[in-house]
Amino acid sequence: MQNKKIILGVSGGIASYKACDLASLLVKDNYKVQTILTDSAQKFISALTFKTITYNDCYTNQFDYDIVEPLHIEMCREADLLVLAPATANLIAKMANGIADDLLTTLICAYSSKKPILLAPAMNTAMWENPIVQANLKTITENLNCTIINPIEGQLACRTEGIGKLAEVENIYKQAVSLLSKNSSNLQLPILPEGEWSGLKVLITAGGTKEPIDPVRFLGNRSSGKMGLALADEAYKKGADIILITTQKALKRNYKIIEVETAHELQKAVESYFDTCQILIMSAAVSDFRPLQVFASKVKKSRSESDWYLPLTKNPDILETLGRLKKENQILIGFAAESDNLIQNARKKLENKKLDLIVANQVDNTEIGFGSDYNEVYLLTQKDNSEEIILPKNTKTQIAFQILEFVQDKFLKC
Ligand SMILES: Cc1cc2nc3c(=O)[nH]c(=O)nc-3n(C[C@H](O)[C@H](O)[C@H](O)COP(=O)(O)O)c2cc1C
């Protein structure tokens, strides 16, 4: 029997009706759900619907209560999780600016910055892409313990295609359950370097290596390092002790960063810290080849065409070496960036390199993966050799969070 209490705040958008399915899933799981509707939400859906689905009061007015304490204070104290779905651009703006002019926004203002909030925005693409909306979201994540489940791409009510559709209700539900399972009232603020991964040493590699041809040119790849950085940031929020080995320059973080450029430099750095880490996440795209010869000075255009060929040699296979060196208590996670036969190739790599987990992503889709702020990945493990798990398209921050949650459930629980 669950005894956790969830406040479900519904604001006024075309997706308001989907909050009914969300409430229904949570109630079926025996969570106690109290709903608050904004005035605009009531134009789309009625309080009676939620009252019936949740077997509980649905509130719409901050001055209408028959308890001693103000309603928003009493609700805040009791709640384990606040879910805002759908969240309008207006609600997000009020939240970011501390505006409290109705029951829902007053409650958000009074809600502890340590308790978890799950925010699921939904709006027209232009609204979503509006820099002010994005800046408001940033303010919220920087100041509150708020997980944002980003809208997805699809057909919008305004007859356009684009990002803005409410995330799948099933995914919002899963994220809510996951946040609740972590004893929410003791959750840390995301910026605090203490949490459930306290004491764990996590080594992460990120970016794409560059193999010099001459002092000016190099052989490289399109990896931006954003996925690895998101993993490092999210693991840091969980309290882990992070070392990030990256090809990105001048990053400012509160954890240790080692800048590298070539596969050899990356290998050297990984090998010097591998022994002391419990988890290694190799998300860097390490070049398989490098020029056999590096020219000491810039190769001139005038060089004769027949001289212009570039013999390559193989780089060391870092993952393969680490797979062999890995100790019982270490978790080795690799990435597979593939353009063809994604799952088969990833499974082969998982097995050949003795990885515990492989994160596979398709690299020929320009909307996700290399360079993008978004990703969509499959997770494959050796453990039960079961079906791959898909983490549908989402920001790299959210994908990183979900990967770490998966690692936690699969490998870190006794
Ligand atoms: C038909 C219709 C659909 C709307 N859909 C959305 C939406 O999906 N997302 C959004 O941010 N605003 C949407 N709006 C605008 C909001 O309803 C409006 O900004 C309102 O002030 C939000 O109030 P609330 O945040 O207090 O619920 C819609 C408006 C109308 C008339």
The ligand as an SDF file (V2000), in Angstrom:
LIG
                    3D

 31 33  0  0  0  0  0  0  0  0999 V2000
   -7.3740   26.6930  -27.0410 C   0  0  0  0  0  0  0  0  0  0  0  0
   -6.1990   27.1440  -26.2330 C   0  0  0  0  0  0  0  0  0  0  0  0
   -5.1460   26.2700  -26.0500 C   0  0  0  0  0  0  0  0  0  0  0  0
   -4.0270   26.6580  -25.3140 C   0  0  0  0  0  0  0  0  0  0  0  0
   -3.0040   25.7880  -25.1650 N   0  0  0  0  0  0  0  0  0  0  0  0
   -1.9070   26.1610  -24.4870 C   0  0  0  0  0  0  0  0  0  0  0  0
   -0.8280   25.2600  -24.3200 C   0  0  0  0  0  0  0  0  0  0  0  0
   -0.8500   24.1110  -24.7720 O   0  0  0  0  0  0  0  0  0  0  0  0
    0.2620   25.6890  -23.6340 N   0  0  0  0  0  0  0  0  0  0  0  0
    0.3370   26.9560  -23.1040 C   0  0  0  0  0  0  0  0  0  0  0  0
    1.3730   27.2810  -22.5230 O   0  0  0  0  0  0  0  0  0  0  0  0
   -0.6830   27.8240  -23.2340 N   0  0  0  0  0  0  0  0  0  0  0  0
   -1.8100   27.4570  -23.8920 C   0  0  0  0  0  0  0  0  0  0  0  0
   -2.8400   28.3310  -24.0240 N   0  0  0  0  0  0  0  0  0  0  0  0
   -2.7480   29.6500  -23.3850 C   0  0  0  0  0  0  0  0  0  0  0  0
   -3.0400   29.5440  -21.8820 C   0  0  0  0  0  0  0  0  0  0  0  0
   -4.3270   29.0030  -21.6690 O   0  0  0  0  0  0  0  0  0  0  0  0
   -2.9180   30.9330  -21.2640 C   0  0  0  0  0  0  0  0  0  0  0  0
   -1.5750   31.3770  -21.3460 O   0  0  0  0  0  0  0  0  0  0  0  0
   -3.3810   30.9810  -19.8260 C   0  0  0  0  0  0  0  0  0  0  0  0
   -3.1740   32.2590  -19.3130 O   0  0  0  0  0  0  0  0  0  0  0  0
   -2.6650   29.9600  -18.9700 C   0  0  0  0  0  0  0  0  0  0  0  0
   -3.1150   30.0890  -17.6420 O   0  0  0  0  0  0  0  0  0  0  0  0
   -2.6010   29.1160  -16.4790 P   0  0  0  0  0  0  0  0  0  0  0  0
   -1.1370   29.0070  -16.6380 O   0  0  0  0  0  0  0  0  0  0  0  0
   -2.9690   29.8320  -15.2080 O   0  0  0  0  0  0  0  0  0  0  0  0
   -3.3220   27.8410  -16.5970 O   0  0  0  0  0  0  0  0  0  0  0  0
   -3.9810   27.9520  -24.7430 C   0  0  0  0  0  0  0  0  0  0  0  0
   -5.0480   28.8220  -24.9230 C   0  0  0  0  0  0  0  0  0  0  0  0
   -6.1370   28.4340  -25.6560 C   0  0  0  0  0  0  0  0  0  0  0  0
   -7.2770   29.4190  -25.8500 C   0  0  0  0  0  0  0  0  0  0  0  0
  1  2  1  0
  2  3  1  0
  2 30  2  0
  3  4  2  0
  4  5  1  0
  4 28  1  0
  5  6  2  0
  6  7  1  0
  6 13  1  0
  7  8  2  0
  7  9  1  0
  9 10  1  0
 10 11  2  0
 10 12  1  0
 12 13  2  0
 13 14  1  0
 14 15  1  0
 14 28  1  0
 15 16  1  0
 16 17  1  0
 16 18  1  0
 18 19  1  0
 18 20  1  0
 20 21  1  0
 20 22  1  0
 22 23  1  0
 23 24  1  0
 24 25  2  0
 24 26  1  0
 24 27  1  0
 28 29  2  0
 29 30  1  0
 30 31  1  0
M  END
$$$$
